[in-house]
Amino acid sequence: MKNTTGTSSARAGRGCSRRQFIRRALAAAGAVSAPVVLPPGVLAAAGRPGANERIGVAGIGVGRRGGQVIGYLKHIPGARVVAVADVCLPRARQVAGWFGAKVY
């Protein structure tokens, strides 16, 4: 159905033609798929793993069970604890000291 401006009522007020939508969608798809197409080492510095090969973990609430769980990371090569938070600040400092992590 046509409105008074000559455009279809389904598209009225959107400001984006079908061709513009397709162009934008293809550009977005290309940008999103670039990390999938590129090998992981391309975006990393020489001798340093890329962001997808590194995982930073934060521990929130590192009391009894939380401290035990985060303690397991000491035995996993390449695991990085980047931050520790707990209501009890001395306990947070102790656990952060195991990994050289920030305390919150």
N, CA, C and O atoms as CSV, one atom per row, in Angstrom:
chain,resi,resn,atom,element,x,y,z
A,1,MET,N,N,0.840,-1.163,0.000
A,1,MET,CA,C,0.000,0.000,0.000
A,1,MET,C,C,0.890,1.232,0.000
A,1,MET,O,O,1.862,1.279,0.754
A,2,LYS,N,N,0.593,2.214,-0.808
A,2,LYS,CA,C,1.381,3.438,-0.927
A,2,LYS,C,C,0.820,4.511,-0.007
A,2,LYS,O,O,-0.394,4.635,0.157
A,3,ASN,N,N,1.729,5.293,0.595
A,3,ASN,CA,C,1.275,6.422,1.379
A,3,ASN,C,C,1.425,7.697,0.556
A,3,ASN,O,O,1.713,7.610,-0.637
A,4,THR,N,N,1.245,8.848,1.134
A,4,THR,CA,C,1.258,10.098,0.371
A,4,THR,C,C,2.626,10.462,-0.176
A,4,THR,O,O,2.712,11.260,-1.108
A,5,THR,N,N,3.704,9.903,0.373
A,5,THR,CA,C,5.045,10.230,-0.116
A,5,THR,C,C,5.469,9.335,-1.263
A,5,THR,O,O,6.506,9.587,-1.877
A,6,GLY,N,N,4.715,8.316,-1.567
A,6,GLY,CA,C,5.045,7.422,-2.667
A,6,GLY,C,C,5.851,6.212,-2.251
A,6,GLY,O,O,6.191,5.385,-3.096
A,7,THR,N,N,6.164,6.083,-0.979
A,7,THR,CA,C,6.895,4.907,-0.504
A,7,THR,C,C,5.906,3.939,0.114
A,7,THR,O,O,4.803,4.323,0.501
A,8,SER,N,N,6.301,2.701,0.203
A,8,SER,CA,C,5.408,1.725,0.813
A,8,SER,C,C,5.301,2.003,2.301
A,8,SER,O,O,6.248,2.491,2.917
A,9,SER,N,N,4.148,1.693,2.878
A,9,SER,CA,C,3.933,1.971,4.298
A,9,SER,C,C,4.827,1.108,5.178
A,9,SER,O,O,5.101,1.490,6.316
A,10,ALA,N,N,5.290,-0.039,4.697
A,10,ALA,CA,C,6.160,-0.908,5.490
A,10,ALA,C,C,7.538,-0.287,5.678
A,10,ALA,O,O,8.206,-0.537,6.681
A,11,ARG,N,N,7.970,0.540,4.691
A,11,ARG,CA,C,9.296,1.131,4.744
A,11,ARG,C,C,9.285,2.578,5.201
A,11,ARG,O,O,10.351,3.155,5.417
A,12,ALA,N,N,8.148,3.165,5.351
A,12,ALA,CA,C,8.048,4.591,5.678
A,12,ALA,C,C,8.731,4.893,7.001
A,12,ALA,O,O,8.475,4.231,8.006
A,13,GLY,N,N,9.605,5.901,6.996
A,13,GLY,CA,C,10.253,6.342,8.215
A,13,GLY,C,C,11.518,5.583,8.584
A,13,GLY,O,O,12.147,5.924,9.586
A,14,ARG,N,N,11.915,4.583,7.832
A,14,ARG,CA,C,13.112,3.817,8.186
A,14,ARG,C,C,14.390,4.477,7.694
A,14,ARG,O,O,15.404,4.421,8.390
A,15,GLY,N,N,14.380,5.097,6.531
A,15,GLY,CA,C,15.558,5.788,6.028
A,15,GLY,C,C,16.651,4.880,5.519
A,15,GLY,O,O,17.795,5.319,5.406
A,16,CYS,N,N,16.350,3.635,5.209
A,16,CYS,CA,C,17.354,2.697,4.718
A,16,CYS,C,C,16.740,1.864,3.594
A,16,CYS,O,O,15.769,1.136,3.801
A,17,SER,N,N,17.324,1.984,2.408
A,17,SER,CA,C,16.788,1.210,1.287
A,17,SER,C,C,17.256,-0.239,1.393
A,17,SER,O,O,18.129,-0.559,2.200
A,18,ARG,N,N,16.691,-1.079,0.606
A,18,ARG,CA,C,17.065,-2.493,0.598
A,18,ARG,C,C,18.537,-2.648,0.226
A,18,ARG,O,O,19.251,-3.449,0.828
A,19,ARG,N,N,18.993,-1.874,-0.775
A,19,ARG,CA,C,20.403,-1.959,-1.190
A,19,ARG,C,C,21.342,-1.495,-0.085
A,19,ARG,O,O,22.384,-2.112,0.136
A,20,GLN,N,N,20.988,-0.417,0.612
A,20,GLN,CA,C,21.819,0.046,1.720
A,20,GLN,C,C,21.876,-1.007,2.822
A,20,GLN,O,O,22.935,-1.251,3.400
A,21,PHE,N,N,20.752,-1.619,3.107
A,21,PHE,CA,C,20.720,-2.657,4.135
A,21,PHE,C,C,21.645,-3.812,3.768
A,21,PHE,O,O,22.409,-4.286,4.608
A,22,ILE,N,N,21.579,-4.263,2.527
A,22,ILE,CA,C,22.419,-5.387,2.083
A,22,ILE,C,C,23.892,-5.004,2.159
A,22,ILE,O,O,24.712,-5.805,2.609
A,23,ARG,N,N,24.243,-3.792,1.726
A,23,ARG,CA,C,25.642,-3.346,1.798
A,23,ARG,C,C,26.144,-3.341,3.241
A,23,ARG,O,O,27.240,-3.820,3.534
A,24,ARG,N,N,25.327,-2.795,4.130
A,24,ARG,CA,C,25.731,-2.724,5.533
A,24,ARG,C,C,25.837,-4.114,6.152
A,24,ARG,O,O,26.755,-4.381,6.929
A,25,ALA,N,N,24.913,-4.990,5.816
A,25,ALA,CA,C,24.942,-6.352,6.354
A,25,ALA,C,C,26.184,-7.103,5.880
A,25,ALA,O,O,26.818,-7.813,6.661
A,26,LEU,N,N,26.532,-6.950,4.604
A,26,LEU,CA,C,27.727,-7.617,4.080
A,26,LEU,C,C,29.000,-7.055,4.704
A,26,LEU,O,O,29.935,-7.803,4.989
A,27,ALA,N,N,29.041,-5.744,4.915
A,27,ALA,CA,C,30.212,-5.139,5.554
A,27,ALA,C,C,30.359,-5.647,6.983
A,27,ALA,O,O,31.468,-5.955,7.420
A,28,ALA,N,N,29.264,-5.734,7.702
A,28,ALA,CA,C,29.310,-6.234,9.078
A,28,ALA,C,C,29.723,-7.702,9.107
A,28,ALA,O,O,30.508,-8.108,9.964
A,29,ALA,N,N,29.204,-8.494,8.182
A,29,ALA,CA,C,29.565,-9.911,8.135
A,29,ALA,C,C,31.051,-10.075,7.831
A,29,ALA,O,O,31.699,-10.962,8.388
A,30,GLY,N,N,31.591,-9.244,6.968
A,30,GLY,CA,C,33.019,-9.301,6.665
A,30,GLY,C,C,33.871,-8.954,7.864
A,30,GLY,O,O,34.892,-9.593,8.117
A,31,ALA,N,N,33.450,-7.939,8.607
A,31,ALA,CA,C,34.207,-7.525,9.795
A,31,ALA,C,C,34.160,-8.596,10.876
A,31,ALA,O,O,35.157,-8.833,11.559
A,32,VAL,N,N,33.025,-9.235,11.034
A,32,VAL,CA,C,32.883,-10.266,12.067
A,32,VAL,C,C,33.643,-11.527,11.695
A,32,VAL,O,O,34.186,-12.199,12.571
A,33,SER,N,N,33.692,-11.858,10.416
A,33,SER,CA,C,34.336,-13.103,9.999
A,33,SER,C,C,35.851,-12.967,9.854
A,33,SER,O,O,36.531,-13.982,9.699
A,34,ALA,N,N,36.400,-11.768,9.899
A,34,ALA,CA,C,37.847,-11.591,9.729
A,34,ALA,C,C,38.655,-12.392,10.741
A,34,ALA,O,O,39.627,-13.032,10.338
A,35,PRO,N,N,38.316,-12.399,12.036
A,35,PRO,CA,C,39.106,-13.205,12.975
A,35,PRO,C,C,39.033,-14.700,12.697
A,35,PRO,O,O,39.952,-15.435,13.057
A,36,VAL,N,N,37.968,-15.161,12.069
A,36,VAL,CA,C,37.832,-16.580,11.754
A,36,VAL,C,C,38.726,-16.946,10.583
A,36,VAL,O,O,39.286,-18.042,10.541
A,37,VAL,N,N,38.861,-16.038,9.639
A,37,VAL,CA,C,39.641,-16.295,8.433
A,37,VAL,C,C,41.139,-16.168,8.698
A,37,VAL,O,O,41.928,-16.932,8.144
A,38,LEU,N,N,41.538,-15.216,9.534
A,38,LEU,CA,C,42.949,-14.984,9.820
A,38,LEU,C,C,43.484,-16.032,10.789
A,38,LEU,O,O,42.797,-16.397,11.743
A,39,PRO,N,N,44.699,-16.521,10.557
A,39,PRO,CA,C,45.300,-17.444,11.523
A,39,PRO,C,C,45.535,-16.725,12.848
A,39,PRO,O,O,45.735,-15.510,12.853
A,40,PRO,N,N,45.517,-17.446,13.975
A,40,PRO,CA,C,45.617,-16.798,15.280
A,40,PRO,C,C,46.907,-16.023,15.513
A,40,PRO,O,O,46.891,-15.030,16.241
A,41,GLY,N,N,48.005,-16.435,14.930
A,41,GLY,CA,C,49.278,-15.772,15.161
A,41,GLY,C,C,49.442,-14.455,14.448
A,41,GLY,O,O,50.371,-13.708,14.757
A,42,VAL,N,N,48.572,-14.140,13.500
A,42,VAL,CA,C,48.714,-12.918,12.721
A,42,VAL,C,C,48.556,-11.683,13.601
A,42,VAL,O,O,49.280,-10.704,13.417
A,43,LEU,N,N,47.641,-11.708,14.534
A,43,LEU,CA,C,47.363,-10.545,15.367
A,43,LEU,C,C,48.193,-10.501,16.645
A,43,LEU,O,O,48.003,-9.599,17.461
A,44,ALA,N,N,49.103,-11.443,16.839
A,44,ALA,CA,C,49.925,-11.488,18.052
A,44,ALA,C,C,51.322,-10.964,17.759
A,44,ALA,O,O,51.791,-11.013,16.621
A,45,ALA,N,N,51.979,-10.464,18.793
A,45,ALA,CA,C,53.369,-10.036,18.660
A,45,ALA,C,C,54.260,-11.274,18.588
A,45,ALA,O,O,53.873,-12.354,19.033
A,46,ALA,N,N,55.430,-11.108,18.036
A,46,ALA,CA,C,56.356,-12.228,17.904
A,46,ALA,C,C,56.716,-12.786,19.278
A,46,ALA,O,O,57.084,-12.026,20.174
A,47,GLY,N,N,56.616,-14.089,19.454
A,47,GLY,CA,C,56.957,-14.741,20.709
A,47,GLY,C,C,55.914,-14.604,21.804
A,47,GLY,O,O,56.152,-15.028,22.934
A,48,ARG,N,N,54.768,-14.021,21.494
A,48,ARG,CA,C,53.721,-13.841,22.494
A,48,ARG,C,C,52.405,-14.369,21.929
A,48,ARG,O,O,52.042,-14.033,20.801
A,49,PRO,N,N,51.687,-15.189,22.692
A,49,PRO,CA,C,50.425,-15.718,22.175
A,49,PRO,C,C,49.397,-14.609,21.971
A,49,PRO,O,O,49.399,-13.598,22.674
A,50,GLY,N,N,48.520,-14.823,20.995
A,50,GLY,CA,C,47.466,-13.861,20.719
A,50,GLY,C,C,46.407,-13.866,21.810
A,50,GLY,O,O,46.429,-14.707,22.709
A,51,ALA,N,N,45.491,-12.928,21.722
A,51,ALA,CA,C,44.456,-12.782,22.752
A,51,ALA,C,C,43.586,-14.025,22.864
A,51,ALA,O,O,43.099,-14.336,23.951
A,52,ASN,N,N,43.383,-14.738,21.771
A,52,ASN,CA,C,42.540,-15.931,21.817
A,52,ASN,C,C,43.246,-17.120,22.449
A,52,ASN,O,O,42.601,-18.108,22.800
A,53,GLU,N,N,44.557,-17.037,22.598
A,53,GLU,CA,C,45.297,-18.111,23.248
A,53,GLU,C,C,45.507,-17.844,24.725
A,53,GLU,O,O,45.997,-18.717,25.441
A,54,ARG,N,N,45.147,-16.656,25.202
A,54,ARG,CA,C,45.319,-16.289,26.610
A,54,ARG,C,C,43.952,-16.075,27.243
A,54,ARG,O,O,43.059,-15.490,26.629
A,55,ILE,N,N,43.796,-16.540,28.445
A,55,ILE,CA,C,42.559,-16.325,29.179
A,55,ILE,C,C,42.901,-15.770,30.545
A,55,ILE,O,O,43.698,-16.354,31.280
A,56,GLY,N,N,42.299,-14.642,30.885
A,56,GLY,CA,C,42.475,-14.052,32.201
A,56,GLY,C,C,41.259,-14.380,33.056
A,56,GLY,O,O,40.121,-14.238,32.609
A,57,VAL,N,N,41.503,-14.818,34.288
A,57,VAL,CA,C,40.429,-15.218,35.189
A,57,VAL,C,C,40.460,-14.312,36.407
A,57,VAL,O,O,41.532,-13.932,36.878
A,58,ALA,N,N,39.287,-13.966,36.917
A,58,ALA,CA,C,39.174,-13.200,38.159
A,58,ALA,C,C,38.442,-14.041,39.182
A,58,ALA,O,O,37.494,-14.754,38.851
A,59,GLY,N,N,38.883,-13.956,40.422
A,59,GLY,CA,C,38.213,-14.670,41.500
A,59,GLY,C,C,37.417,-13.689,42.347
A,59,GLY,O,O,37.974,-12.725,42.872
A,60,ILE,N,N,36.129,-13.929,42.481
A,60,ILE,CA,C,35.274,-13.084,43.310
A,60,ILE,C,C,34.750,-13.952,44.443
A,60,ILE,O,O,34.048,-14.937,44.214
A,61,GLY,N,N,35.094,-13.578,45.653
A,61,GLY,CA,C,34.728,-14.404,46.803
A,61,GLY,C,C,35.671,-15.581,46.898
A,61,GLY,O,O,35.326,-16.691,46.493
A,62,VAL,N,N,36.862,-15.348,47.430
A,62,VAL,CA,C,37.891,-16.382,47.437
A,62,VAL,C,C,38.089,-16.959,48.831
A,62,VAL,O,O,39.212,-17.233,49.254
A,63,GLY,N,N,36.981,-17.137,49.534
A,63,GLY,CA,C,37.018,-17.769,50.852
A,63,GLY,C,C,37.275,-19.252,50.708
A,63,GLY,O,O,38.094,-19.659,49.884
A,64,ARG,N,N,36.608,-20.049,51.475
A,64,ARG,CA,C,36.863,-21.496,51.496
A,64,ARG,C,C,36.815,-22.133,50.109
A,64,ARG,O,O,37.851,-22.512,49.562
A,65,ARG,N,N,35.643,-22.248,49.553
A,65,ARG,CA,C,35.502,-22.946,48.267
A,65,ARG,C,C,36.096,-22.128,47.115
A,65,ARG,O,O,36.742,-22.679,46.225
A,66,GLY,N,N,35.874,-20.821,47.140
A,66,GLY,CA,C,36.418,-19.971,46.076
A,66,GLY,C,C,37.926,-20.000,46.028
A,66,GLY,O,O,38.519,-20.033,44.950
A,67,GLY,N,N,38.559,-19.986,47.207
A,67,GLY,CA,C,40.018,-20.078,47.264
A,67,GLY,C,C,40.529,-21.421,46.771
A,67,GLY,O,O,41.576,-21.507,46.129
A,68,GLN,N,N,39.769,-22.476,47.084
A,68,GLN,CA,C,40.152,-23.811,46.623
A,68,GLN,C,C,40.078,-23.897,45.107
A,68,GLN,O,O,40.990,-24.409,44.458
A,69,VAL,N,N,38.985,-23.394,44.548
A,69,VAL,CA,C,38.803,-23.466,43.094
A,69,VAL,C,C,39.857,-22.642,42.370
A,69,VAL,O,O,40.453,-23.111,41.400
A,70,ILE,N,N,40.092,-21.423,42.829
A,70,ILE,CA,C,41.088,-20.589,42.161
A,70,ILE,C,C,42.499,-21.133,42.383
A,70,ILE,O,O,43.389,-20.906,41.563
A,71,GLY,N,N,42.705,-21.849,43.486
A,71,GLY,CA,C,43.996,-22.478,43.744
A,71,GLY,C,C,44.350,-23.548,42.722
A,71,GLY,O,O,45.529,-23.790,42.463
A,72,TYR,N,N,43.351,-24.186,42.144
A,72,TYR,CA,C,43.612,-25.190,41.109
A,72,TYR,C,C,44.319,-24.584,39.904
A,72,TYR,O,O,45.040,-25.276,39.185
A,73,LEU,N,N,44.109,-23.290,39.690
A,73,LEU,CA,C,44.727,-22.644,38.523
A,73,LEU,C,C,46.242,-22.581,38.628
A,73,LEU,O,O,46.926,-22.399,37.621
A,74,LYS,N,N,46.778,-22.731,39.849
A,74,LYS,CA,C,48.237,-22.742,40.009
A,74,LYS,C,C,48.866,-23.911,39.259
A,74,LYS,O,O,50.035,-23.856,38.878
A,75,HIS,N,N,48.095,-24.954,39.052
A,75,HIS,CA,C,48.620,-26.172,38.429
A,75,HIS,C,C,48.358,-26.246,36.931
A,75,HIS,O,O,48.729,-27.227,36.287
A,76,ILE,N,N,47.730,-25.232,36.377
A,76,ILE,CA,C,47.416,-25.227,34.947
A,76,ILE,C,C,48.390,-24.289,34.245
A,76,ILE,O,O,48.389,-23.086,34.509
A,77,PRO,N,N,49.230,-24.828,33.344
A,77,PRO,CA,C,50.198,-23.975,32.651
A,77,PRO,C,C,49.482,-22.925,31.798
A,77,PRO,O,O,48.525,-23.236,31.088
A,78,GLY,N,N,49.948,-21.698,31.874
A,78,GLY,CA,C,49.378,-20.624,31.065
A,78,GLY,C,C,48.147,-19.966,31.667
A,78,GLY,O,O,47.661,-18.976,31.121
A,79,ALA,N,N,47.627,-20.484,32.775
A,79,ALA,CA,C,46.455,-19.869,33.408
A,79,ALA,C,C,46.881,-18.567,34.076
A,79,ALA,O,O,47.916,-18.511,34.740
A,80,ARG,N,N,46.086,-17.532,33.899
A,80,ARG,CA,C,46.407,-16.232,34.476
A,80,ARG,C,C,45.242,-15.750,35.328
A,80,ARG,O,O,44.127,-15.584,34.834
A,81,VAL,N,N,45.504,-15.529,36.588
A,81,VAL,CA,C,44.521,-14.885,37.451
A,81,VAL,C,C,44.894,-13.410,37.443
A,81,VAL,O,O,45.992,-13.042,37.859
A,82,VAL,N,N,43.989,-12.568,36.973
A,82,VAL,CA,C,44.302,-11.153,36.800
A,82,VAL,C,C,43.734,-10.278,37.907
A,82,VAL,O,O,44.208,-9.161,38.113
A,83,ALA,N,N,42.722,-10.768,38.626
A,83,ALA,CA,C,42.117,-9.969,39.683
A,83,ALA,C,C,41.480,-10.872,40.723
A,83,ALA,O,O,41.014,-11.971,40.419
A,84,VAL,N,N,41.471,-10.379,41.970
A,84,VAL,CA,C,40.851,-11.107,43.073
A,84,VAL,C,C,40.043,-10.105,43.892
A,84,VAL,O,O,40.527,-9.018,44.209
A,85,ALA,N,N,38.821,-10.474,44.230
A,85,ALA,CA,C,37.974,-9.618,45.062
A,85,ALA,C,C,37.345,-10.455,46.159
A,85,ALA,O,O,36.894,-11.578,45.930
A,86,ASP,N,N,37.324,-9.887,47.354
A,86,ASP,CA,C,36.687,-10.560,48.477
A,86,ASP,C,C,36.302,-9.511,49.512
A,86,ASP,O,O,36.915,-8.446,49.583
A,87,VAL,N,N,35.294,-9.814,50.307
A,87,VAL,CA,C,34.880,-8.912,51.371
A,87,VAL,C,C,35.997,-8.774,52.403
A,87,VAL,O,O,36.220,-7.696,52.953
A,88,CYS,N,N,36.680,-9.857,52.650
A,88,CYS,CA,C,37.803,-9.871,53.590
A,88,CYS,C,C,39.075,-9.495,52.816
A,88,CYS,O,O,39.656,-10.324,52.115
A,89,LEU,N,N,39.495,-8.238,52.955
A,89,LEU,CA,C,40.624,-7.740,52.173
A,89,LEU,C,C,41.933,-8.489,52.432
A,89,LEU,O,O,42.668,-8.729,51.474
A,90,PRO,N,N,42.269,-8.873,53.665
A,90,PRO,CA,C,43.509,-9.648,53.871
A,90,PRO,C,C,43.500,-10.976,53.115
A,90,PRO,O,O,44.527,-11.401,52.586
A,91,ARG,N,N,42.350,-11.620,53.068
A,91,ARG,CA,C,42.251,-12.883,52.322
A,91,ARG,C,C,42.422,-12.629,50.828
A,91,ARG,O,O,43.093,-13.401,50.143
A,92,ALA,N,N,41.824,-11.556,50.319
A,92,ALA,CA,C,41.979,-11.219,48.904
A,92,ALA,C,C,43.444,-10.944,48.573
A,92,ALA,O,O,43.938,-11.364,47.527
A,93,ARG,N,N,44.137,-10.234,49.472
A,93,ARG,CA,C,45.567,-9.956,49.243
A,93,ARG,C,C,46.390,-11.239,49.236
A,93,ARG,O,O,47.308,-11.394,48.430
A,94,GLN,N,N,46.055,-12.157,50.141
A,94,GLN,CA,C,46.790,-13.419,50.216
A,94,GLN,C,C,46.643,-14.211,48.916
A,94,GLN,O,O,47.636,-14.668,48.348
A,95,VAL,N,N,45.415,-14.370,48.451
A,95,VAL,CA,C,45.170,-15.147,47.226
A,95,VAL,C,C,45.758,-14.431,46.008
A,95,VAL,O,O,46.316,-15.074,45.119
A,96,ALA,N,N,45.635,-13.107,45.966
A,96,ALA,CA,C,46.208,-12.355,44.842
A,96,ALA,C,C,47.719,-12.500,44.812
A,96,ALA,O,O,48.324,-12.503,43.739
A,97,GLY,N,N,48.329,-12.618,45.974
A,97,GLY,CA,C,49.776,-12.813,46.051
A,97,GLY,C,C,50.243,-14.105,45.406
A,97,GLY,O,O,51.362,-14.174,44.898
A,98,TRP,N,N,49.416,-15.113,45.421
A,98,TRP,CA,C,49.780,-16.384,44.777
A,98,TRP,C,C,50.001,-16.200,43.285
A,98,TRP,O,O,50.795,-16.919,42.678
A,99,PHE,N,N,49.296,-15.234,42.688
A,99,PHE,CA,C,49.313,-15.080,41.238
A,99,PHE,C,C,49.853,-13.741,40.773
A,99,PHE,O,O,50.048,-13.546,39.573
A,100,GLY,N,N,50.101,-12.813,41.684
A,100,GLY,CA,C,50.499,-11.468,41.274
A,100,GLY,C,C,49.344,-10.713,40.646
A,100,GLY,O,O,49.538,-9.935,39.713
A,101,ALA,N,N,48.151,-10.940,41.153
A,101,ALA,CA,C,46.931,-10.333,40.593
A,101,ALA,C,C,46.593,-9.038,41.334
A,101,ALA,O,O,47.127,-8.768,42.409
A,102,LYS,N,N,45.703,-8.249,40.744
A,102,LYS,CA,C,45.185,-7.043,41.383
A,102,LYS,C,C,44.182,-7.422,42.455
A,102,LYS,O,O,43.501,-8.443,42.351
A,103,VAL,N,N,44.095,-6.601,43.476
A,103,VAL,CA,C,43.170,-6.835,44.578
A,103,VAL,C,C,42.070,-5.786,44.519
A,103,VAL,O,O,42.331,-4.599,44.323
A,104,TYR,N,N,40.834,-6.247,44.694
A,104,TYR,CA,C,39.683,-5.329,44.719
A,104,TYR,C,C,38.868,-5.612,45.955
A,104,TYR,O,O,37.849,-4.959,46.185
